[in-house]
């Protein structure tokens, strides 16, 4: 049988320099076009707790004067965290997910 050679892994100082993005640049990249589901806001079930805004990893929940007003679909990736965190009113969620219309 032949001898098996294992390649030595490079240390971090030996790796080539990678690409980097300037801080705050996520606003210029519209990343919402690849989602398969989108959140839909149901205002009559909303208690304005803003849990959706707190937990949204993409800052896609629109808020004006401390009130939820909708979603920024250009950046929303459709993860559904807002739906999970929404307590709703009397057991009825204020946000539901629906299939993306393409």
C-alpha positions in Angstrom: 0.0 0.0 0.0 1.1 3.5 -0.7 1.8 6.2 1.8 -1.0 8.7 2.4 0.2 12.3 2.5 -1.8 14.8 4.5 -1.4 18.4 3.3 -0.4 20.9 6.0 -3.1 23.5 6.7 -2.2 27.1 6.3 -2.2 29.3 9.3 -4.2 32.6 9.3 -1.1 34.6 8.4 -0.6 32.6 5.3 -4.1 32.9 3.9 -4.7 35.4 1.0 -6.3 38.6 1.9 -10.1 38.4 1.3 -12.7 40.9 0.3 -14.2 43.2 2.9 -17.2 45.5 3.0 -17.4 49.0 4.6 -19.4 49.2 7.8 -23.1 50.0 7.3 -23.0 48.8 3.6 -25.9 46.3 4.0 -28.4 49.1 3.3 -27.1 49.3 -0.3 -27.6 45.6 -1.0 -31.2 44.6 -1.8 -31.2 41.1 -0.4 -34.9 40.4 -0.3 -35.3 39.1 -3.8 -34.3 35.5 -3.0 -36.9 34.7 -0.2 -39.6 32.1 -0.8 -42.0 33.5 1.8 -42.8 37.0 3.0 -44.3 38.4 6.2 -47.7 40.0 5.9 -48.8 42.5 8.6 -52.4 42.3 10.0 -52.8 45.7 11.7 -56.0 44.8 13.5 -54.2 42.1 15.4 -51.1 44.2 16.3 -50.6 45.4 19.9 -47.5 47.5 18.9 -45.2 45.6 21.2 -42.5 46.0 18.5 -41.1 42.5 19.2 -40.9 42.0 15.5 -38.7 45.1 15.2 -36.4 44.0 18.1 -35.8 40.5 16.8 -35.6 41.1 13.0 -32.0 40.3 12.0 -32.3 42.5 8.9 -33.9 45.7 10.3 -36.8 45.1 7.8 -39.6 46.1 10.1 -40.7 49.7 9.4 -41.4 51.8 12.5 -42.6 55.4 12.5 -43.4 57.4 15.7 -42.9 54.2 17.8 -45.5 52.3 15.7 -45.0 49.4 13.4 -46.0 50.4 9.8 -45.0 47.5 7.6 -42.0 45.8 6.2 -39.0 46.7 4.0 -39.3 43.9 1.4 -36.1 45.0 -0.3 -34.1 43.7 2.7 -36.4 41.1 4.3 -35.2 37.6 3.7 -38.4 35.9 4.9 -36.9 34.1 7.9 -40.1 34.3 9.9 -38.6 35.3 13.2 -41.1 38.2 13.4 -44.0 35.7 13.2 -42.5 33.6 15.9 -42.0 36.5 18.3 -45.3 38.2 17.6 -47.7 37.7 20.5 -50.7 39.2 18.6 -54.0 40.1 20.1 -56.2 37.5 21.8 -54.2 34.6 20.3 -54.3 36.0 16.7 -50.9 36.8 15.3 -50.4 40.2 13.7 -47.9 38.8 11.2 -48.3 35.7 9.0 -46.0 34.3 6.3 -47.3 33.8 2.8 -45.7 32.4 -0.3 -43.7 35.0 -2.3 -45.4 36.1 -5.5 -42.9 36.1 -8.3 
